[in-house]
Structure formats: C-alpha cells, structure tokens
Amino acid sequence: MRKAEFEAYLRKRGFSDKVIKYSVGAVRELEGTLTWKLLNTVAVADLGVYIESLITRKRNSERRLVAIARYFHVVGNNPAYIYLVSLIGPRGILPALEKRVASIAGEEARARVFQGIREPQLGSPPEAWSGMTKRVVERLERQLPAPVCRKALAGNLHRVPLSAFREQKELFAKSRGIDDFLKKIHERSVAEIESFMKAGRLWYEQEITPEVLALVRGNQELLSGVRQGDRIYMTKIPYAPKDWLVEKDPLRRRYLACHCPLARESIISGRERVSGTWCYCSAGFEKLLFDVVFGEEVEAEVLESVLAGDGRCRFAITIPEKYLKGR
C-alpha cells in the first residue's frame, strides 16, 4: 500500500485525521485479502469478489467504498476506480426521483409507482440495477401522462449542488449573449480536458486522449451547446470516449456511450431492456447548468438516446423567452 501518498492526498483534500485513519484501514483490509496482488494493478474481477464479500458481511458502507475508490484514484488504477464509481453512483437517485414524483404528481402517484420497489444493495454490480430501473420507468410511463413523466425524470436527481455552477453563472452575466456564453463554455471545457490529458489524469471517469480531445474540440455540442432559434442543442460525451472512438460494433458503441449505471448494462445484455424514456434523467443532468444561469427550471427534450437504439444521446434545451431578446 502506498500509505504516505494516500495520506498526503487526503490531507490535501482537507479530510480529518479520523477520516484518514478509517480510509487507510479500509484499504489495508482490502490489501490483506489480496495478498497475491498489488493494489495498483488489481483487476476489476478480483475487486468484485471482494465487494461481494463485503455485502455478505454487511460491511458494504458508502464510506468504505469511497475510501477504496479514492485510493485507486491516487495510485492510478483507473479501471478499478471507474468500476467503484459505477457501483457508488446509483445511490440516492431512486429516493430523489420518488420525492420529485410526489412533488409533481402527488402522493398517490408516488405510491403507485414505487410500491414494492427496492434498490439493490450498495456495491451490487451494475447489472443488478437494470431490472429495477426497467420496472420503475415502465410504471412511470403507465401511471403518469407523458409530459409529467418526463418532467419528473428531468430533475436534479443526482443532487448536484447549485453552487457548483457559480462560475458559469458569473460568466453568463458577463457574456454578450447566449451564443457567446456557449462558445466560452466550450473553450473552457476543451482547455480543462486538455489539462487533464497532459497531466495523465482521468477527467471524471473519462480518459482523455488526443483523439478524445479532438472529438470535443470539433463539436461545440459536446461539453457545451449550440443555439438554434429558441433551443440549445447538446450531445453527451461518450462514457468511455477512448474506446468508443475505435469500436466498430454498433451495440458495443451504444454501451460505451451510456453514462447511466442504472441502465447501461441492459444495452449489452439484451435482458431487462430499459426504455429510452429513462434518458430524461440524463436530460435533467445536462440542463441543470441552464436552470441555474437562467434562474428557472427550463424544458428539455431527448432527441436521441442510446437506450432507445440511437448511436448517441442528444438533447434540446428550450431557452426562456425573456432571454431571447437581444441574445
């Protein structure tokens, strides 16, 4: 274990001595079960076996998985880090959706949709989530009118703090209009991912290569948007862009494009196929920036989605009328 390096990282992030001690202990325990392997090269399959044992022993806490994920991030075991993030990522989405359905459609609608629905245990593999997601979205489609269903899904279900968009909001206020703002956002995004590429670091879960950088630089819809009339068009960067760029099989490309840990396995497995309606959750994530800069919840439409069989995920955001004049 690269203990000193891990502790230095945690201290730099501002974590307490208590958190650092727990995190080191969590990694030490993992290391003790994988004595024949180095943690910085341990395979995802071996990690999966360990996490299954945590679930069996009821030790699959979020703080344990997060601690281990941070360690893999520090030592550069990107496959293990990305895998753990995919296990942690679904947490909280179902309760957030349940709460939003109640606020938009009422308590009775919430009960009809979510009665008997239970999340898989934390740390369950991605394929464990597809069946639950399929049932939830089918009930949403059956119980709610289509516009209400889509609005419910297109919320901030990932609970991203609005303060995360402070700089973008300030940039919007200083911009010469929406087109200027979108161009600047794209320029900033390109510069950001280029810096990660040069540093050899993951950008979220994405490995940035010169080819990925060229892909984003050549299409302003990626990591920003392009305005046409009263709508902003956005295309989602593939979840695994490096592999997506060289993959030839259409089904595999759709899988590599999908970001959703609750649904992406249904693309490749052919079982528990999740409706493309679920992609309004992704639309909600993409439009959150514009909810903040426009100061109101805006409308989003899913134009294309890999869950629906398309080769990419693409969205249209409607600009509030008051921002169209002079912009």
N, C-alpha and C positions, 0 to 999 in steps of 0.2 A: 504493500500500500504506500502511495506517495503522500504520507501523512502531512509533512511540513507544507507541501504545496497546496494541499486541500485546505488546511487550516488557514493559510495565508489568504486564499481566495475567499473563504467565509468571513474572515476578519475585514477584508477589503469591502465586502458587501454589507458590513455593519451588523452581523449576527452576534448575539450574546455568547458568552462563554458556555452557557448551558446548552444552547443550540449546537454550538461547535462540538462539544463533548458528545452529545447524542448522535450527531451526524457521523463523527469518526467511529463511534461504537457500532452504528448500523452498517457501515462499510466493513469494519473489522469482522462482524458476524458473517457477512456475505463472503468475505475472503476466506474465512475458516471453513466454509462448506465447499469451496472451490480451490482446495489446496494444490491441485494439479494444474491450475491455470493462473495466468497473470490477469489481474482485473482489467488492465488497459487493453487486453485483446480477447477477453471472454466473449463467447458467441451468444447471440440472442437466444438460441435454443436452450443453452445451459442456464441463462438468466431466467427464462420462462419456467424451467423446472423449479428453480429456487423460489420464484414468486408463487407458484402453485403450493409449495410447502408452507409459505407464509399464510396463504389463505386458509389452508387446512388447520394451521396452528392459531388462527385468528390473530396474526401479527402483521397483517397487511394494512397498516395505518398509512395515511397520506404522508405524514411527516417522514416515515421510514422510506417510502418510495421516492419522495422528493429528495431526501438526503443522498440516496444512492444515485439518482439521476444527476444531481449536481457533481458528484464525484466523477462520473463518466464524462461529463462535460469538461471538467478540469483536465482529465488525462487524455482527452481526445478520442475516446471510444465512441465515435459518432453513431454507429448502428445501435449500440446498447442504449445510448442517451435518447435517440429518436424513438426506440421501442418503448422505453419507460414513459416518455412524454405522451405517447399514444394511449398508454394504459391509464394515466392520470387525467388526461384531457377531458374525458366524458363526465367527470364528476361535476355535479351541480346543474347540469344542463336540464335534466328532466324536472327537478323541482322548480327551476326558473321558468320553464315552459308551463308547468302546471299553474304556477302563480299568475302568469300572463294570461292564460286561457280564462281563469277565474275573473280577472280584472276586465277582460274584453267581452267575454260571452256569458259570464255569470257562474255561480257556484254549481248549479245543476249540470251545466255543460261540462264543467271541470270534472265532476263526479262521474259522468257518463264516459268520458274519455279515459280517465286514469284509474278507474276502479279495477283492482286486481293487478295493476302494472307494478312490477318491482324491478329496480335496477340490478344488474349483475354485481357481484361483489367487487370492490375496488381491487384492481390488479388482474381482473379477468381478461383473457385475451380479446382482441378486437372482434373476432368472430362471434363472441358471446353476446355482443350488443345488437347485432343486426336484427335478430328476431324481435327483440323488444321494440326497437325503432320502427320496424315494419308494422307491428300492432298499433303503436301509438299514432303513426301517421295515417293509417287506414281508419282508425276511429275518428281522428280529426276530420278527415275528408267526409266521413259518413255523418258525423254529428253536427258539423258547422257548415254554414254557407261558404263557398269557395273564397270570397274576399275576406271573410272573418278568419278562416283557417290560415290563409296566407299572412294576414296581419299578425296573428298570434305567433306564428313561426318567425316572422321577420323582426323580432325584438332583439334586445341586447342579452341573449341567452347565455353568452359567455361571461357576462357580468364584468365587462371591461370598464374600468373607472373612467369617467368622462374627463377627468383631469389629464389623462394620457394624451388628449388632443389639444392641450393648451397652446403649444407652439403653432399647430396648424390653424387654430382659431385666430391667433395673432397675425399669422401670415395672410389669412383670408382678409382680415380687416385692412391690411396694407396693400393688397393686390389691386390691380387696375380692372379687375373683373373676374368672372368665373374662369374664362379661358386662361388668363394669366395665372390664376391660382393653380389650376390643374397642371399647367406647364411647370410651374415651380415645384409642385409636389413631386412630379415625375423626376425632375432634375435632382431633387434631394434624395429620392428613393434610389435612383441609379448611383449616386455618389455613396450612399450608405452601403448598398450591397457590394459595390466595388471595394470599399474599405474592408469589408468582411472577407472578401475574396483574397485580397492582398495579405491579410493577417492570417489566412488559413483557418478561419473560424466559421462555424455554422451561423447562418442568419435564420433565427428561429430554428426550424427543423430542416432548412434548405441548405444544401451545399452549393455554393456559388462558384461556378467555373467561368472561364472566358466566354464559353458558349451560352451559358445562362445569362451572363451579363449582357451579351449582345442581343439575346432574345428580349430582355426587358427594355434595353435602350432603344430597340427598334419598334416598340409598340407602346404608346402612351397609355393605352387602356390597362396595361399591366402596372400595378402598384400606383395607379393614379386613375385617370379617366379622360374621356374625350367628350366634349359637349356637342350635341347636335340639336338645335332648337331648344326645347324646354327639358331635355333629358341629358343625363350624363351616362355614358356607356363605359362599363368596366369589365375587364376579363381577369379571372382569378389566375394567379401564377400557379403552375402545377405544384402539387405537394412534394414531388420528387423530381424537380426540373432537370437535373443532370441525366437521370435515367430516362425520363420522358422524351428527351430530345433524340435519343438514339433508338428508342423502342420502335419496332415496326408493327407489332401485333396491335390491332385497334382496341381489343378488350383490355389488354395489359396497359395500353396508354391511358385508357379511361381510369383504370385503377390507380395508376401513378399520378394522375391529375387530381384525384379526390382527396380533400383535406379532412373529411369527416370521420373520426374514429368510431362513430356510432353506426356508420352505414357503408363505408368503403369496402369492407370485406364481402358484402353482398354482390358487388360487381364481379369479383373474380370467382366466387364460389358457385354462383348460379342458384344458390338457395336463399330463402328469406329475402327476395328482391325488394328493396326499399323504393317507394315511389319517389319520383322526381320532385314532388311537392315538398319533400323534406328539405330541398335545397333553398327554400325561402329562409331557413335558418342561416345559411351562408349569406344570403342577400342581406339579412339583418346585420350580420357582422360587417359586410362591406359598406353598407350605407351609414354606419354609425358615425363615421367621420363627418358626413354631411348633416346628420341630425344635430351634431354639435356646432358646426360652423354656421348652419342656417338658423339655429336656435329653435328648431321644432322637428318633430318626427316626420320624416319625408316618406314618400311611397317608393317601393322598389318592386321591380318585376324581374322574374327569372326568364331570360330569353333562351338560354341553352344550359344544359346541365349533364354531367357525365352519368348521373344516376338515371336520367331519362334516356340515355343512349347517345347523347351528343359527345363530340370529341373534346369539349371544353366547357367551362362554366362561365357564363356571361350574363351581366345584369344591366338593367336600365334604372337610373335614379331620377325621379321627377323633381325638377327644381321649383321651389315655391314661386308663385307669380311675382311676389314683391321683389325678388332678386333678379328678375329677367330684365327689368328696365335699366338701361344704361350698362348692362353687363353682357 
